Amino acid sequence: MNLTPEELGRLKACKSDEEWNAACDAVKATRNGDYPPDWWPVMKLSGLMDQILGSFGSDSDIHLLVWQPDGTMREIKP
C-alpha cells in the first residue's frame, strides 16, 4: 500500500524530529513495520523529505555517533 494522502499530509505538517518520528512510525505501523513501496521516490528522491526536515533544522543525512571515553558522544563526519 502506497502513502495515503492523509499520511502525506501528516508528514508535511511535522514541526520537530519527534513529530517526524511519530508520523513515520504510524506509516510503518500499518505496513507491518515497513515503509510503503513508494517511500523512496515520493519522499527521498523528490527532495520532499529534506524539505520537511529542513523546515525544522534537521536533515535526512546519516550521522555517525561514537561514545567518547569521557561518556560524551561525538559525531564523525565521513
C-alpha positions as CSV (number, residue, x, y, z in Angstrom):
1,M,0.0,0.0,0.0
2,N,1.4,3.4,-1.1
3,L,1.4,6.5,1.1
4,T,-2.1,7.8,1.6
5,P,-3.0,11.5,1.2
6,E,-3.6,11.6,5.0
7,E,-0.2,10.1,5.8
8,L,1.5,12.5,3.4
9,G,-0.4,15.4,5.0
10,R,0.7,14.4,8.5
11,L,4.4,14.1,7.3
12,K,4.2,17.5,5.7
13,A,2.8,19.0,8.9
14,C,5.7,17.9,11.1
15,K,7.4,20.6,13.0
16,S,10.0,18.6,15.0
17,D,12.1,15.4,15.0
18,E,9.6,13.9,17.5
19,E,6.6,14.6,15.3
20,W,8.5,13.3,12.2
21,N,9.5,10.1,14.1
22,A,5.9,9.6,15.3
23,A,4.5,10.1,11.8
24,C,7.0,7.7,10.3
25,D,6.2,5.1,13.0
26,A,2.5,5.5,12.1
27,V,3.2,5.0,8.4
28,K,5.2,1.8,9.1
29,A,2.7,0.5,11.7
30,T,0.0,0.0,9.1
31,R,2.5,-2.0,6.9
32,N,3.9,-4.5,9.4
33,G,6.9,-2.2,10.2
34,D,7.9,-1.5,6.6
35,Y,7.9,1.8,4.7
36,P,5.5,1.9,1.8
37,P,6.8,0.9,-1.6
38,D,6.6,4.5,-2.9
39,W,8.5,6.0,0.0
40,W,11.8,6.3,-1.8
41,P,10.6,8.1,-4.9
42,V,7.9,10.2,-3.2
43,M,9.8,11.2,-0.1
44,K,13.5,10.9,-0.7
45,L,14.2,11.2,-4.4
46,S,11.8,14.1,-4.8
47,G,13.5,16.1,-2.1
48,L,10.3,16.3,-0.1
49,M,11.8,14.6,3.0
50,D,14.7,17.0,3.1
51,Q,12.3,19.9,2.6
52,I,10.2,18.9,5.5
53,L,13.1,18.0,7.8
54,G,14.9,21.2,6.8
55,S,11.9,23.3,7.9
56,F,12.8,22.5,11.5
57,G,16.5,22.3,11.2
58,S,17.0,18.6,10.6
59,D,18.1,16.5,7.7
60,S,18.0,13.0,6.3
61,D,21.8,12.6,6.3
62,I,23.2,9.6,8.1
63,H,25.0,10.8,11.2
64,L,27.6,8.5,12.8
65,L,28.0,9.0,16.6
66,V,30.6,7.5,18.8
67,W,30.9,7.3,22.5
68,Q,34.0,9.1,23.9
69,P,36.0,7.8,26.9
70,D,34.6,10.6,29.0
71,G,31.0,9.4,28.3
72,T,30.0,12.0,25.8
73,M,29.1,11.4,22.1
74,R,30.8,12.9,19.1
75,E,29.7,12.9,15.5
76,I,32.1,11.5,12.9
77,K,31.9,13.3,9.6
78,P,32.5,10.8,6.7
